[in-house]
Amino acid sequence: MLKIYIRYSDLQSLYESSKEWEKFGRLLAERFFNSSQSRTEELLYLSHEKRYLILQEEQPSILKRIASYHIASYLGIQNPSLSRIRKRLVK
C-alpha cells in the first residue's frame, strides 16, 4: 500500500486552490468514515466467527502472512479463541 504524507498547511492550500481538491478531500474523508463505521459495526454486532470469515474472504493472503496473535487482536478476540474458530471451520 502506498502511503503519501502531506503537511496540514499544504493540504489546506490545495483545498483553497481548487474545487476539485476540495471535493477530493471530502470524498476521501467520507471513505475513511465509512470504513471506520463498518469496522465498528463489525466489532459490535458480528460474532467472532463471522468476523474471521469476512477477513478470510476479503484478505485471504493476510491470514497466511500475519501471526495469529495479530489476527486475533484485529478480530477483538484472544488467540485461543481464534484457534478454536479455525479448528471448527476446518471440520
Wavefront OBJ file of the C-alpha trace (Angstrom):
o trace
v 0.000 0.000 0.000
v 1.347 3.371 -0.989
v 1.426 5.984 1.758
v 1.501 9.663 0.968
v 2.254 12.315 3.543
v 1.410 15.989 3.278
v 1.681 18.812 5.773
v -1.649 20.117 7.013
v -0.875 23.629 5.784
v -0.097 22.313 2.284
v -3.323 20.321 2.262
v -5.297 23.407 3.211
v -3.601 25.319 0.394
v -4.657 22.628 -2.075
v -8.256 22.816 -0.839
v -8.268 26.590 -1.252
v -6.681 26.445 -4.707
v -9.330 24.351 -6.403
v -12.852 22.981 -6.004
v -11.588 19.632 -7.357
v -9.090 19.281 -4.492
v -11.788 20.285 -2.040
v -14.070 17.590 -3.461
v -11.239 15.039 -3.375
v -10.649 15.779 0.314
v -14.342 15.413 1.117
v -14.612 12.112 -0.772
v -11.512 10.766 0.931
v -12.842 11.748 4.358
v -16.173 10.069 3.558
v -14.385 6.892 2.527
v -12.381 6.780 5.765
v -15.507 7.484 7.798
v -17.438 4.675 6.084
v -14.563 2.272 6.609
v -14.338 3.192 10.289
v -18.100 2.880 10.708
v -18.132 -0.573 9.098
v -15.280 -1.751 11.322
v -17.070 -0.519 14.446
v -20.311 -2.225 13.425
v -18.470 -5.490 12.745
v -16.923 -5.436 16.224
v -20.237 -4.621 17.890
v -22.682 -6.806 16.015
v -20.934 -9.756 14.369
v -19.781 -12.945 16.025
v -16.082 -13.742 16.277
v -16.502 -16.462 13.690
v -18.327 -14.186 11.240
v -15.585 -11.532 11.577
v -12.987 -14.205 10.844
v -14.922 -15.408 7.786
v -15.166 -11.860 6.451
v -11.426 -11.371 6.912
v -10.812 -14.717 5.222
v -12.963 -13.681 2.266
v -11.657 -10.126 1.883
v -7.972 -10.612 2.744
v -7.029 -14.295 2.377
v -3.313 -13.607 1.921
v -3.095 -11.793 5.264
v -4.099 -14.944 7.123
v -1.015 -16.691 5.738
v 1.444 -13.841 6.343
v 0.477 -12.411 9.733
v 0.973 -14.082 13.111
v -2.202 -15.481 14.619
v -1.994 -13.296 17.728
v -2.112 -10.195 15.496
v -5.128 -11.567 13.648
v -6.839 -12.379 16.943
v -6.190 -8.856 18.186
v -7.614 -7.358 14.987
v -10.730 -9.510 15.403
v -11.071 -8.459 19.043
v -10.562 -11.958 20.459
v -7.925 -13.975 22.290
v -5.551 -16.255 20.398
v -7.058 -19.486 21.875
v -10.492 -18.388 20.619
v -9.064 -17.882 17.143
v -7.576 -21.379 17.265
v -10.971 -22.847 18.196
v -12.664 -20.951 15.341
v -10.089 -22.202 12.843
v -10.440 -25.761 14.126
v -14.247 -25.610 13.831
v -14.099 -24.249 10.294
v -11.689 -26.962 9.115
v -14.163 -29.695 10.080
l 1 2 3 4 5 6 7 8 9 10 11 12 13 14 15 16 17 18 19 20 21 22 23 24 25 26 27 28 29 30 31 32 33 34 35 36 37 38 39 40 41 42 43 44 45 46 47 48 49 50 51 52 53 54 55 56 57 58 59 60 61 62 63 64 65 66 67 68 69 70 71 72 73 74 75 76 77 78 79 80 81 82 83 84 85 86 87 88 89 90 91
